[in-house]
Each structure stands twice: as structure tokens, then as C-alpha cells.
Amino acid sequence: MASLEELRKTRLEKLERLKKAGVNPYPSNVPRDCSVAEAITRFDELSKKTSVSLAGRVMALRPQGGLIFLNFTDGTAMFQALLKDGETPKEALELFNETVDIGDFVSLTGTLFVTKRGEKTLQVVSWTMGAKSLLPLPEKWHGITDPEERFRLRYLDLLMTPELRALFGRREKFWDITRVFMKEKGFLEVETPTLEVTTGGAEARPFKTHHNDFDLDVYLRISIGELWQKRLMAAGFPKVFEIGRAYRNEGTSAEHVQEFTNMEFYWSFANYKDGMALTRELYIAIAKGIYGTTKFTYKEHEFDLAGEWKMVDYREEIKKQTGVDITKASEKEIKKVLESLKVSYEGETKERLVDTLWKHCRKTISGPAFLINHPVLVAPLAKRVNGFEELVEMFQPLIAGSEVGRGYSELNDPIDQRARFDEQQKLIEKGDEEAMMPDFEFVEMLEHGMPPTCGFGFGERLFAILENKPLREVQLFPLMRPKKSE
């Protein structure tokens, strides 16, 4: 089998052959009357014409004596073409045979007919090179088998895998349904900053950059404008939402990447119970709209989004599974339990240790369920439960052992919010890189007054679970380390 460099050398020779024949191998446009999909739809009409031009990438070549059959696609559909001795001019047929490879983009002009086997076909009279490829496509039946190469050469993976292209059609629909749903519920779509002086709205390590004009360090946002959208509540907007990108400088796993799409909404004069009802309705609408079902399997989990959504108590579930009462246990006691469970942990604060303990417990819950009664230490922006000062009115949808969203009755008490920001600052000073940065201008807004509000956010992790795929698989171009130079 020829090496990649030998194949490239051969194609470079064909490139020179085209140039010597006076053919521009990379023209700015080529003859094209319509897409391939349209040609199939309008076949009866177009077959009456004396000349039709179609264009696309050659995906298969089958020379048979004086015949050359080929399959080509323009991304809308696949079509067959035929170059035939006696029908295609001799020079055009010879040049095609000598220079065209699988992977080339070509324009083909001729007449449409149906073969004896019933195949709609373009009988080629003339052709034009659209773009000469210098490297071969992956072998049709095996594609790209190395996972790293699949992501690095994602364009080839998409080209050779129709099922993967279809997945990204469903991903688009996932966000389309979300956007339409929110607008039909009366929410206004907004855009908030992606560069922030402080990263509010979540607990995560941010990406840091520098604003040259202001000579100021800024951060890529880690939430979809939570503190900005809550300012809009104070501004008198009753319902807002945003779909956008968030960035977290953290580890990579089946459910974690550094750049991803989320949606967040904020709803005045609503609380976390209203948010749970709306979230359940949204998730069912997404499932039915894309898949026509509410029943799914992800890894070892099976769940039905249209079924009962149980309430899971944060403290009680941890105690049931591990025997730890997080309201009484010390950091040392929690560490000891984590070590006995062989669960690795980062950070020394009780907040981080309790969060790690919960993440271990959630893996057993298939859902659908709502996680409630979180301790205040893991939710610095949520309103306290009336009569239970150590708990907050927070909810998280649980599906297939994962959290697929987060929402709460938003804290609008400026004094309480300032005190919690002070606690977060202490965590930062202790070295907790995921603690929330205080935003005292946000506290100033609360002092002017913000109505009772429910906020909620979720993202493409839900889509990945519905697809039964790791998160990177549902991203078009996941971040990769640069390829080492040889």
C-alpha cells in the first residue's frame, strides 16, 4: 500500500497535468444549476432539459472499460453520474480519468436519466474541476478509528459519517426548541457580556486574559450572565433568557469540557417551585420534539422524562448512602469517609468536600428527579429556606446519575448576599480556585431592590445524555492539543 506522502506526490502530478491542460484547479465558481437534493426532488422536470449542471465532492469512482461511474455529494444528498465513451467527448473523458480522484470537488454538466437498475443518474457531457484534493479521504468502510484523530480531523469524520452529521442536526433542533419554548412562555432573549471583571454566577476556575485598552485583567464568563440577567430583573424586565457560550478552566471528562453552550433564564415574581415545573415541561418538550419519545437509556441508567420526578433531599441522600450527616460532620470526618470510599478530592474546605461527597452519591440516581434542600454553603446566590436557615431554595434536575441543570429562588437580600460574598472571599484567600468571586456592584444593585426571582440554567450535557454520548462527541470541534511538528 502506498504511503500518504506517495499518494500526495501522485496527486500533485495530477494537479500539474490539469494546469498544463489549461484547467484552473481552484476556480472561484463552477457551473451549478441547483443542489443535489433539489435535483432529486425536481428530477422529472429537470430530465426534460438538454443541459443540467450539478456539483459536489467525488465519494466513489468505478471505471468499467469505456465507462466511469461516480457518486458525488454537495452536502444535501448523494447522486450518481456517468461518463461514457461516445457520449462524453474523448478529451474530457481522458482528462477526467487521468486527474480526478475520490475527494475532488467537480462540476458535472449533462442530461438526467434513469438507468436500467432504476438509479437516477447524470449523463456527463462536460466537467469542471472545482477543487483538487491533495490528500485522500479515509477508507470508506472503516473511517477514522483513532479517537484523537477523529476529533483532530473532525471535518473528515463528519464527511464520512452521515450519522454524526445527523446528530448535529438534532443538536441544532435541541436549541431551536428551547428558544421557541422560552419565547412562547413570554421570555425576552438577551445578550450579556462574555468578558467580566469578576466571574459571577457559578463556582469554577475561570480563564483569564488582559484588556489592553483599559489595562485591566478580565475573565471569560463561567455562567450565561447570571448577575447581569438579575440586573435586568431590577431594571423591570419580567422574564429574560440567554443561550450562549461559557468557559471553565477545568478538567475534561465524559461530562466536562472547557467551552460549552448553556441557557439561563430569570423570571420575576417566581420561585424555585415554579422553576421546577417549567423545567420539567421544557425537558419533555425537547425530548418529544427531537426524538418523539420521553424514554431514554444512558450507560446503565434508564429514565422516562414524562414519568414521576421524585424529590431527592441533598442531606438525607448523602446520609443514606454514606452515613455522613453533613450538617454535623467536620472536614476531617468527611475526608476520612471519602478516603474509605476511594473517592479522590481536591480542596480542603467543607464546601468542596461536601460537594465531592454528593457527586459520589448522585451516580446511583437514574431519575428523573429534582435535588432539593442544598446546604447554604454550596449555593452562595440562593435564597434561604424559610425556617431552615442552613438550607436554600435550590433545585437541580437529576438524570442518569448526573446534574443536568441548576436553579433557585434567587437571593435578593443585599445584607445576606454581602455576607455570603465575604465567605467566598475567605475561601479564595485559603486557595480555593473554584470559589465565587465577590461582585459588590451586584450587591449595590440588590440594595436598590430586585423582585423575588427564579433563575435556572442548563446546557448541552442534557443533549449528550439524551444522545447517550460523551460530551465531546456532541461538540463539532472540541479543544485539542496542537499537533506536534515532525
C-alpha positions as CSV (number, residue, x, y, z in Angstrom):
1,M,0.0,0.0,0.0
2,A,1.3,3.4,-1.0
3,S,2.3,5.8,1.8
4,L,0.4,9.0,2.4
5,E,3.4,11.0,1.0
6,E,3.4,8.9,-2.1
7,L,-0.3,9.4,-2.6
8,R,0.1,13.1,-2.2
9,K,3.0,13.1,-4.7
10,T,0.8,11.4,-7.3
11,R,-2.0,13.9,-6.7
12,L,0.5,16.8,-7.1
13,E,1.4,15.3,-10.5
14,K,-2.3,15.3,-11.5
15,L,-2.5,18.9,-10.4
16,E,0.3,19.8,-12.8
17,R,-1.5,17.8,-15.5
18,L,-4.6,19.9,-15.0
19,K,-2.6,23.1,-15.2
20,K,-0.8,22.0,-18.4
21,A,-4.2,21.3,-19.9
22,G,-5.2,24.9,-19.2
23,V,-7.5,24.0,-16.3
24,N,-7.7,26.1,-13.1
25,P,-7.8,23.5,-10.4
26,Y,-9.2,26.0,-7.8
27,P,-11.7,28.3,-9.6
28,S,-13.8,30.8,-7.7
29,N,-17.0,29.3,-9.1
30,V,-18.2,26.4,-11.2
31,P,-21.4,25.7,-13.2
32,R,-24.2,24.6,-10.8
33,D,-28.0,24.9,-11.5
34,C,-29.2,23.6,-8.2
35,S,-28.4,21.5,-5.2
36,V,-28.3,17.7,-5.5
37,A,-31.3,17.4,-3.2
38,E,-33.3,19.8,-5.4
39,A,-32.2,17.8,-8.5
40,I,-33.7,14.7,-6.9
41,T,-36.9,16.4,-6.0
42,R,-37.3,18.1,-9.4
43,F,-35.9,15.1,-11.4
44,D,-38.9,14.7,-13.7
45,E,-38.8,18.4,-14.6
46,L,-35.0,18.7,-15.0
47,S,-34.7,15.4,-17.0
48,K,-36.6,17.2,-19.8
49,K,-33.8,19.8,-20.1
50,T,-31.0,19.5,-22.6
51,S,-28.4,20.5,-20.0
52,V,-28.2,20.4,-16.2
53,S,-25.1,21.3,-14.1
54,L,-24.6,19.8,-10.6
55,A,-21.5,20.0,-8.4
56,G,-20.1,18.2,-5.4
57,R,-17.3,16.1,-3.9
58,V,-16.5,12.8,-5.5
59,M,-17.1,10.0,-3.0
60,A,-16.7,6.9,-5.2
61,L,-15.2,6.1,-8.6
62,R,-16.0,2.9,-10.6
63,P,-14.2,2.8,-14.0
64,Q,-15.6,0.0,-16.2
65,G,-13.9,-0.1,-19.6
66,G,-15.2,2.9,-21.5
67,L,-17.5,3.9,-18.6
68,I,-16.8,5.8,-15.4
69,F,-19.5,5.8,-12.8
70,L,-19.1,8.1,-9.8
71,N,-21.0,9.1,-6.7
72,F,-20.8,12.7,-5.5
73,T,-22.4,14.8,-2.8
74,D,-22.8,18.5,-2.2
75,G,-23.8,18.0,1.4
76,T,-27.5,17.9,0.6
77,A,-27.7,14.4,-0.9
78,M,-25.7,11.8,-2.9
79,F,-26.1,11.4,-6.6
80,Q,-24.7,9.2,-9.4
81,A,-23.0,10.4,-12.6
82,L,-21.8,8.6,-15.7
83,L,-19.0,9.5,-18.1
84,K,-19.3,7.3,-21.2
85,D,-17.1,6.9,-24.3
86,G,-19.1,8.2,-27.2
87,E,-21.3,10.5,-25.0
88,T,-18.6,12.3,-23.2
89,P,-16.0,14.0,-25.5
90,K,-12.8,12.0,-25.7
91,E,-10.5,14.7,-24.4
92,A,-12.8,15.4,-21.4
93,L,-13.1,11.7,-20.6
94,E,-9.4,11.2,-20.8
95,L,-8.6,14.2,-18.6
96,F,-11.1,13.1,-16.0
97,N,-9.7,9.6,-15.9
98,E,-6.2,10.9,-15.6
99,T,-6.7,13.6,-13.0
100,V,-9.8,13.1,-10.9
101,D,-9.6,11.3,-7.5
102,I,-12.0,10.5,-4.7
103,G,-12.2,13.6,-2.6
104,D,-12.0,16.1,-5.5
105,F,-14.8,18.7,-6.0
106,V,-16.2,18.7,-9.5
107,S,-18.9,20.3,-11.6
108,L,-20.7,18.0,-14.0
109,T,-22.9,19.0,-16.9
110,G,-25.2,16.8,-18.9
111,T,-28.6,15.2,-19.0
112,L,-30.6,13.3,-16.4
113,F,-31.8,9.8,-17.0
114,V,-32.7,6.6,-15.1
115,T,-30.5,3.5,-15.5
116,K,-31.9,0.0,-16.1
117,R,-31.4,-0.5,-12.4
118,G,-33.7,2.4,-11.6
119,E,-30.8,4.7,-10.5
120,K,-31.3,8.5,-11.2
121,T,-28.1,9.5,-13.0
122,L,-26.4,12.4,-14.7
123,Q,-25.0,11.6,-18.1
124,V,-21.9,13.8,-18.2
125,V,-21.1,15.8,-21.4
126,S,-18.6,18.2,-19.8
127,W,-17.0,18.7,-16.4
128,T,-15.0,21.3,-14.5
129,M,-12.6,20.8,-11.6
130,G,-13.9,22.7,-8.5
131,A,-11.0,21.9,-6.1
132,K,-8.3,19.3,-6.5
133,S,-7.7,17.4,-3.3
134,L,-4.0,16.5,-2.5
135,L,-4.7,14.1,0.4
136,P,-7.0,11.0,0.3
137,L,-10.2,10.6,2.3
138,P,-10.3,7.9,5.0
139,E,-11.2,4.5,3.8
140,K,-15.0,4.3,3.4
141,W,-15.8,1.3,5.5
142,H,-13.5,2.0,8.5
143,G,-13.3,5.7,8.6
144,I,-11.0,7.2,11.2
145,T,-10.6,4.7,14.0
146,D,-8.3,6.6,16.3
147,P,-10.4,8.8,18.8
148,E,-7.8,11.6,18.9
149,E,-7.6,11.7,15.1
150,R,-11.4,11.7,14.8
151,F,-11.6,15.0,16.8
152,R,-8.5,16.5,15.1
153,L,-9.7,15.7,11.6
154,R,-13.4,16.4,12.5
155,Y,-14.2,17.6,9.0
156,L,-13.3,14.2,7.6
157,D,-15.1,12.4,10.4
158,L,-18.3,14.4,9.6
159,L,-17.9,13.8,5.9
160,M,-17.6,10.1,6.2
161,T,-20.2,9.6,8.9
162,P,-23.7,10.5,8.0
163,E,-25.0,9.5,11.5
164,L,-22.6,12.1,13.0
165,R,-23.9,14.9,10.7
166,A,-27.5,13.9,11.7
167,L,-26.5,14.3,15.3
168,F,-25.6,17.9,14.8
169,G,-28.9,18.4,13.1
170,R,-30.6,17.2,16.3
171,R,-28.3,19.5,18.3
172,E,-29.5,22.5,16.4
173,K,-33.1,21.4,17.0
174,F,-32.3,21.0,20.7
175,W,-31.6,24.7,21.0
176,D,-34.3,25.7,18.5
177,I,-36.9,24.0,20.6
178,T,-35.5,25.6,23.7
179,R,-35.5,29.1,22.2
180,V,-39.1,28.7,20.8
181,F,-40.3,27.3,24.2
182,M,-38.9,30.2,26.1
183,K,-40.3,32.8,23.8
184,E,-43.7,31.2,23.8
185,K,-43.6,31.5,27.6
186,G,-43.0,35.2,27.3
187,F,-39.3,35.3,27.9
188,L,-37.2,38.0,26.1
189,E,-33.9,36.8,24.6
190,V,-31.0,38.9,25.7
191,E,-27.2,39.1,25.3
192,T,-24.9,39.7,28.2
193,P,-21.1,40.2,28.5
194,T,-18.7,37.3,27.9
195,L,-15.8,39.3,29.4
196,E,-16.2,40.1,33.1
197,V,-14.2,41.8,35.8
198,T,-15.5,39.2,38.2
199,T,-16.9,35.8,37.2
200,G,-20.3,35.6,38.9
201,G,-23.0,33.0,38.7
202,A,-21.1,29.8,39.4
203,E,-18.2,28.2,41.2
204,A,-15.5,27.3,38.7
205,R,-11.9,28.3,37.8
206,P,-12.1,30.9,35.0
207,F,-9.9,31.7,32.0
208,K,-8.0,34.9,32.5
209,T,-7.0,37.4,29.8
210,H,-6.0,41.1,29.6
211,H,-7.9,44.1,28.3
212,N,-5.1,46.2,26.7
213,D,-7.1,49.4,26.3
214,F,-8.3,49.5,30.0
215,D,-5.0,47.9,31.2
216,L,-7.3,45.5,33.1
217,D,-7.3,41.8,33.8
218,V,-10.7,40.2,32.8
219,Y,-12.2,36.8,32.7
220,L,-14.2,34.7,30.3
221,R,-17.6,34.2,31.8
222,I,-18.4,30.9,33.6
223,S,-22.2,31.4,33.6
224,I,-24.6,32.8,31.0
225,G,-24.7,36.2,32.5
226,E,-26.4,35.3,35.8
227,L,-25.5,38.5,37.6
228,W,-26.3,40.6,34.5
229,Q,-29.6,39.0,33.9
230,K,-30.6,39.6,37.5
231,R,-29.7,43.2,37.0
232,L,-32.4,43.1,34.3
233,M,-34.9,41.9,36.9
234,A,-34.1,45.1,38.8
235,A,-34.4,47.1,35.5
236,G,-38.1,46.0,35.2
237,F,-37.8,43.1,32.7
238,P,-40.2,40.4,33.8
239,K,-38.7,37.4,32.0
240,V,-35.4,37.1,30.2
241,F,-33.2,34.3,28.9
242,E,-29.9,33.8,27.0
243,I,-28.3,31.0,25.1
244,G,-24.6,31.3,24.8
245,R,-21.1,30.0,25.4
246,A,-19.5,29.6,28.8
247,Y,-15.8,28.9,29.7
248,R,-14.4,27.0,32.6
249,N,-10.7,26.3,33.0
250,E,-11.2,22.8,34.5
251,G,-10.6,19.2,33.7
252,T,-12.0,17.1,30.8
253,S,-14.3,14.1,31.3
254,A,-17.3,12.4,29.7
255,E,-19.4,15.2,31.1
256,H,-17.0,18.1,31.4
257,V,-15.3,20.3,28.7
258,Q,-13.8,23.8,29.0
259,E,-16.1,25.5,26.5
260,F,-19.8,24.7,26.1
261,T,-23.3,26.1,25.4
262,N,-25.8,26.8,28.1
263,M,-29.2,28.5,28.5
264,E,-30.1,30.5,31.6
265,F,-33.5,32.2,32.3
266,Y,-34.6,34.6,35.0
267,W,-38.3,35.0,35.9
268,S,-39.5,37.7,38.3
269,F,-42.2,37.0,40.9
270,A,-41.5,33.3,40.6
271,N,-39.7,30.9,42.9
272,Y,-37.8,27.6,42.7
273,K,-41.1,25.6,42.7
274,D,-42.2,27.5,39.6
275,G,-38.8,26.8,38.1
276,M,-39.1,23.1,38.6
277,A,-42.5,22.9,36.9
278,L,-41.2,24.9,33.9
279,T,-38.0,22.9,33.6
280,R,-39.9,19.6,33.6
281,E,-42.2,20.9,30.9
282,L,-39.2,22.2,28.8
283,Y,-37.3,18.9,29.0
284,I,-40.3,16.9,27.9
285,A,-40.8,19.3,25.0
286,I,-37.2,18.8,23.9
287,A,-37.4,15.0,24.1
288,K,-40.7,14.8,22.2
289,G,-39.7,17.4,19.7
290,I,-36.4,15.7,18.7
291,Y,-36.8,12.0,19.4
292,G,-40.6,11.5,19.6
293,T,-40.2,9.8,23.0
294,T,-39.5,10.6,26.6
295,K,-37.8,7.2,27.4
296,F,-34.0,7.0,27.2
297,T,-31.0,4.9,28.2
298,Y,-27.6,6.4,29.2
299,K,-24.9,4.0,30.2
300,E,-26.6,1.7,32.8
301,H,-29.4,4.2,33.5
302,E,-32.9,4.1,32.1
303,F,-35.4,7.0,32.7
304,D,-38.6,8.5,31.4
305,L,-38.9,12.3,31.4
306,A,-42.7,12.1,31.3
307,G,-42.7,9.9,34.5
308,E,-42.7,11.0,38.1
309,W,-39.9,13.4,39.1
310,K,-39.0,12.4,42.6
311,M,-37.7,14.9,45.2
312,V,-34.3,13.9,46.5
313,D,-33.1,15.6,49.7
314,Y,-29.4,16.6,49.5
315,R,-28.6,15.9,53.1
316,E,-30.7,12.8,53.5
317,E,-29.4,11.2,50.3
318,I,-25.8,11.6,51.4
319,K,-26.6,10.3,54.9
320,K,-28.5,7.3,53.4
321,Q,-25.6,6.4,51.1
322,T,-22.6,7.2,53.2
323,G,-23.8,7.6,56.8
324,V,-22.4,11.2,56.9
325,D,-24.6,14.0,58.4
326,I,-23.1,16.9,56.5
327,T,-24.6,19.5,58.9
328,K,-22.6,18.0,61.8
329,A,-19.5,16.3,60.3
330,S,-16.2,18.1,60.3
331,E,-13.8,18.4,57.3
332,K,-11.6,15.7,58.8
333,E,-14.5,13.3,59.2
334,I,-15.7,13.9,55.6
335,K,-12.1,13.4,54.3
336,K,-12.0,10.1,56.1
337,V,-15.2,8.9,54.5
338,L,-14.1,10.0,51.1
339,E,-10.8,8.1,51.5
340,S,-12.7,5.0,52.7
341,L,-14.9,5.2,49.5
342,K,-11.7,5.7,47.5
343,V,-13.0,9.0,46.1
344,S,-10.3,11.5,45.2
345,Y,-10.9,15.0,46.2
346,E,-9.4,18.5,45.7
347,G,-9.6,21.3,48.1
348,E,-9.7,21.4,51.9
349,T,-12.8,23.5,52.5
350,K,-16.0,21.9,53.8
351,E,-17.9,23.3,50.8
352,R,-15.6,21.5,48.3
353,L,-15.5,18.2,50.4
354,V,-19.3,18.1,50.7
355,D,-19.7,18.7,47.0
356,T,-17.3,15.9,46.2
357,L,-19.3,13.6,48.6
358,W,-22.5,14.4,46.8
359,K,-21.1,13.8,43.4
360,H,-20.2,10.3,44.5
361,C,-23.7,9.7,45.7
362,R,-25.6,11.1,42.7
363,K,-24.1,8.4,40.4
364,T,-26.7,5.9,41.6
365,I,-29.7,8.0,40.8
366,S,-31.3,7.4,37.4
367,G,-34.1,9.9,37.8
368,P,-35.8,11.9,36.6
369,A,-35.6,13.7,39.9
370,F,-35.1,17.1,41.5
371,L,-32.4,17.5,44.0
372,I,-33.5,19.9,46.8
373,N,-32.6,21.2,50.3
374,H,-29.0,22.0,49.5
375,P,-26.9,23.4,52.3
376,V,-26.3,27.2,52.0
377,L,-22.5,26.7,51.8
378,V,-22.8,25.2,48.3
379,A,-25.2,27.9,46.9
380,P,-24.0,31.4,47.7
381,L,-26.6,33.0,45.4
382,A,-29.7,31.1,46.5
383,K,-32.4,32.3,49.0
384,R,-32.6,30.5,52.3
385,V,-35.5,28.2,53.1
386,N,-37.9,29.9,55.5
387,G,-37.4,28.4,58.9
388,F,-34.3,26.4,57.9
389,E,-31.5,29.0,57.7
390,E,-28.8,26.4,56.7
391,L,-30.8,25.3,53.6
392,V,-31.5,27.1,50.4
393,E,-34.4,27.0,47.9
394,M,-32.4,25.4,45.1
395,F,-33.2,22.6,42.7
396,Q,-31.2,20.5,40.2
397,P,-32.7,18.1,37.7
398,L,-31.0,14.6,38.1
399,I,-30.9,12.3,35.2
400,A,-28.7,9.2,34.6
401,G,-26.6,9.9,37.7
402,S,-25.8,13.5,36.6
403,E,-27.0,17.0,37.3
404,V,-28.5,18.5,34.2
405,G,-29.3,22.0,35.3
406,R,-29.3,24.3,38.3
407,G,-31.9,26.7,39.6
408,Y,-33.1,28.5,42.7
409,S,-35.1,31.2,44.2
410,E,-32.6,34.0,43.8
411,L,-31.2,35.7,46.8
412,N,-32.4,39.3,46.8
413,D,-31.4,40.2,50.4
414,P,-28.4,42.5,50.0
415,I,-27.1,42.1,53.5
416,D,-27.2,38.3,53.3
417,Q,-25.6,38.4,49.8
418,R,-22.7,40.6,51.0
419,A,-22.1,38.2,54.0
420,R,-22.0,35.2,51.6
421,F,-19.6,37.0,49.3
422,D,-17.4,37.7,52.3
423,E,-17.4,33.9,53.0
424,Q,-16.5,33.2,49.4
425,Q,-13.6,35.7,49.6
426,K,-12.3,33.8,52.6
427,L,-12.3,30.6,50.6
428,I,-10.4,32.3,47.8
429,E,-7.8,33.5,50.3
430,K,-7.5,29.9,51.5
431,G,-6.6,28.9,48.0
432,D,-10.0,27.6,46.7
433,E,-9.7,28.4,43.0
434,E,-13.4,27.5,42.4
435,A,-14.9,29.8,45.0
436,M,-17.1,32.5,43.6
437,M,-15.6,36.0,43.1
438,P,-17.5,38.6,45.1
439,D,-19.2,41.3,43.0
440,F,-20.1,44.2,45.3
441,E,-21.6,46.2,42.4
442,F,-24.1,43.4,42.2
443,V,-24.8,43.9,46.0
444,E,-25.3,47.6,45.2
445,M,-28.0,46.6,42.7
446,L,-29.7,44.5,45.3
447,E,-29.7,47.4,47.6
448,H,-31.8,49.3,45.0
449,G,-34.1,46.3,45.0
450,M,-34.7,43.2,43.0
451,P,-38.1,41.4,42.9
452,P,-38.5,37.8,44.0
453,T,-36.9,35.8,41.1
454,C,-36.4,32.3,39.9
455,G,-33.3,31.6,37.9
456,F,-32.3,28.4,36.1
457,G,-29.6,27.2,33.7
458,F,-28.9,24.0,31.8
459,G,-26.7,23.0,28.8
460,E,-25.5,20.6,26.3
461,R,-24.8,17.9,28.9
462,L,-28.5,17.2,28.7
463,F,-28.3,16.7,25.0
464,A,-25.3,14.4,25.4
465,I,-27.2,12.2,27.8
466,L,-30.2,12.1,25.5
467,E,-27.9,11.0,22.7
468,N,-26.1,8.5,25.0
469,K,-22.7,10.1,24.1
470,P,-19.8,11.7,25.9
471,L,-20.0,15.5,25.9
472,R,-17.0,15.9,23.5
473,E,-18.9,13.8,20.9
474,V,-21.7,16.3,20.7
475,Q,-19.4,19.2,20.1
476,L,-18.4,20.0,16.5
477,F,-14.8,20.9,17.3
478,P,-13.7,20.0,20.9
479,L,-10.5,21.6,22.0
480,M,-7.4,19.6,21.1
481,R,-3.7,20.0,21.9
482,P,-1.8,21.2,18.9
483,K,-0.3,18.5,16.7
484,K,3.4,18.1,17.4
485,S,5.6,19.1,14.5
486,E,7.6,16.3,13.0
